[in-house]
Amino acid sequence: MTTPRTVVVISGKGGTGKTSLVAAFAALSGGAVLADCDVDAADLHLVVRPRLGDEHEFSGRQKAVIDPGDCTSCGRCAEVCRFAAVRGAVGDDYSIDPVACEGCELCRRVCPAGAIHMEPMVSGAWMVSETRFGPLVHARLGVAEDNSGKLATLVRNEARRVAQERGLPLVIVDGSPGIGCPVIASLAGADLVLAVTESSVSGCHDLDRVVQVVRRFGLPFAVCVNKADLNQALSDVIATEATAAGAAFVATVDYDPAVTRAQVAGTDVIDYGGRAAAEIEHVWHVVRDMLTAPGQREVLQ
């Protein structure tokens, strides 16, 4: 069985066009597994319009629970809790505020009566849905919940499992913007990382940060400058610096209002058409050729 190749599309900041590029790659791939690892603000489903699959609960952390039958109301748990998650007073019934509890288990360890135990807390849900391009593995993190890095890891691993199970040669990952935990979780095991930026000062600055992260993990990477013609001089600077940093290639896509119109229509830019569609198709061909090992080119065509 051929191991599926993985391309991860990330950006140093939000709004660079990363998800639009992923949706376009999905349309051009001819069959791939999509993984939306931007679990804090997942939106790939808005463009690929999946038929939703069954939801599976995700637990990213635990919470402490006090058994009132065993609790002696000594107050030791309240003394050591640094998050003010223990409610009650000495001599009264004690309970744990599940929102304030960080799951550190210190209260459980110091309880002399053994009245505290830990329970998994549901933080969100993940699912495998079906799109016109292939399966989509995506997730929904609960309001104010954390551990998005763990959920991104789950989505990434499940996408690879689905690819192997169905014999699909490619996994296309829509990563999170920035350089935080979910980004690092998305990058693990990538065959190629495509960093998408824009021709702005903030885009240039944040691209530098994300490239440093990718290089730290020793992953091959490329750069795509979106809306490059809005500031051609800065786009040229970005291309020069990316090449000097070791980018496998630097591609540019000019501004095209058709991309926004495609988003409003709830479809991908390849299906919608426009000048940018042809430029993105060129980027895809370069990405595909890099991902294809010798003798396996026909697999991705």
PyMOL commands that set and color helices and strands:
alter all, ss='L'
color gray80, all
select helices_A, chain A and resi 18-29+45-48+76-80+106-110+148-166+181-187+201-216+228-245+257-265+269-272+275-291+297-300
alter helices_A, ss='H'
color red, helices_A
select strands_A, chain A and resi 5-11+33-36+55-66+86-87+95-96+116-130+135-141+170-177+192-198+221-226+250-253
alter strands_A, ss='S'
color yellow, strands_A
deselect
rebuild
show_as cartoon
